[in-house]
Amino acid sequence: MNHHFDEVIDRKNPFSVKWGSLEKLFGSEDVLPMWVADMDFENPEPVLAALRKILDNHVLGYMMPPDSLYEAIIHWQKERHQMILAKEDILFSPGVVPSIGLIIQTFTQVNDAVMIHDPVYTPFSNMIELNQRKCISSTLTIQDNQFKMDFADIEKKMVDQQVKLFILCNPQNPGGRVWSKKELTQLAELCKKHGVLMISDEIHGDLVFQPESFTSLVTLDSSYQDFVLTLSAATKTFNLAGIKLSMVFVQNPKLRDQFIQAQNKIEQSALNTFGYVGTEAAFSEGGPWLSDLMQYLSANLELICTFFDKELPQVRYMKPEGTYLFWFDCSTLGMTDAELADHFAKVGKIGLNAGAAYGPAGSNYMRLNFAAPQSLIEEGLKRIKYAFEQPH
Ligand SMILES: Cc1ncc(COP(=O)(O)O)c(C=O)c1O
């Protein structure tokens, strides 16, 4: 391993979302933040070098996405995910969440029903509700400590509520489930049968632990290209959330034209120079860094699971198949969700995401981000154990 994932980087900058507002978010500055999904690791050197080169040009004018960027994305998607893209299928946007918002606005009407899983990444329901659509959720079941979809419930609600759009998270945040080909096919077939458009949010698609393998939804059957918009980015994979660039892959020309028109209405054609350049460098030269990262994350995950098994055997957890997120059940503490969040912050001095924010089925859970140097993970685990040991 050539990269310094063990190095602890001082990220205590007041404008870092993760490290900057500890007092405000968690009640004190000595809380260890292991919440929002960015990593406490340096970016791949080739990405930093490409960004430095922009500054060396001394002029930051408008930039168009170069052909070499399209080629880097096409190559990455083909080699890693067997997704075949043409240049025109690739649209850019300032983020996956902004893309979700714009897709909701473009392809559904006020009061239309939009479906998600429960629990799932919080901005899905936020985008639905802020755009005055009806949020319909289907609760994920848990079998063998992993999330499973309840297809009977999904189909019933799709029909009863006349669902227009399904927003899928694959791999799944917060549970780290990497959906199987069979599950994805079953879900897509339901959407096809009932005329439901789909968003497949695949931002975590590169962060998958062996022997699991990620399947991009549209690669399962060419007919899925007719009704699936795929969202992806280099930002989660390579820890570049601040460069604010993501991709929308739309193979259906009619949907694509409609989406381009919606982007034009808010002038989203020329985006961030750092986003274009960073994304290209990441996909062209970031492969070796990503292999090392996955080894490091896998070792962190083993450390966490061993710790929980030994030190906190009463706590049920989901071992993620992908993502760097660890989802664990705190119901043995016997607290309300508000008390739980407060307890980990004030007593454990650790900043985690409260499960209840991901939907009603997230109640009693907490989410730990383990993309951090091992020394911080060890410290975080000690704090979690301490929190579990303190009486209410
Ligand atoms: C499932 C999922 N989608 C989207 C995002 C964020 O995407 P963006 O920063 O491009 O809006 C995240 C970040 O954690 C995520 O977990």
The ligand as an SDF file (V2000), in Angstrom:
LIG
                    3D

 16 16  0  0  0  0  0  0  0  0999 V2000
  -26.7630    7.8560   -1.5490 C   0  0  0  0  0  0  0  0  0  0  0  0
  -26.1490    9.2140   -1.6750 C   0  0  0  0  0  0  0  0  0  0  0  0
  -26.4880   10.0080   -2.7050 N   0  0  0  0  0  0  0  0  0  0  0  0
  -25.9570   11.2350   -2.8520 C   0  0  0  0  0  0  0  0  0  0  0  0
  -25.0410   11.7390   -1.9480 C   0  0  0  0  0  0  0  0  0  0  0  0
  -24.4950   13.1200   -2.1010 C   0  0  0  0  0  0  0  0  0  0  0  0
  -24.3270   13.4530   -3.4230 O   0  0  0  0  0  0  0  0  0  0  0  0
  -23.9400   14.9340   -3.8660 P   0  0  0  0  0  0  0  0  0  0  0  0
  -22.9320   15.4580   -2.8980 O   0  0  0  0  0  0  0  0  0  0  0  0
  -23.3930   14.7300   -5.2430 O   0  0  0  0  0  0  0  0  0  0  0  0
  -25.2230   15.7200   -3.8750 O   0  0  0  0  0  0  0  0  0  0  0  0
  -24.6660   10.9500   -0.8600 C   0  0  0  0  0  0  0  0  0  0  0  0
  -23.7360   11.4830    0.1480 C   0  0  0  0  0  0  0  0  0  0  0  0
  -23.5350   10.9270    1.1910 O   0  0  0  0  0  0  0  0  0  0  0  0
  -25.2370    9.6620   -0.7230 C   0  0  0  0  0  0  0  0  0  0  0  0
  -24.9040    8.8820    0.3190 O   0  0  0  0  0  0  0  0  0  0  0  0
  1  2  1  0
  2  3  1  0
  2 15  2  0
  3  4  2  0
  4  5  1  0
  5  6  1  0
  5 12  2  0
  6  7  1  0
  7  8  1  0
  8  9  2  0
  8 10  1  0
  8 11  1  0
 12 13  1  0
 12 15  1  0
 13 14  2  0
 15 16  1  0
M  END
$$$$
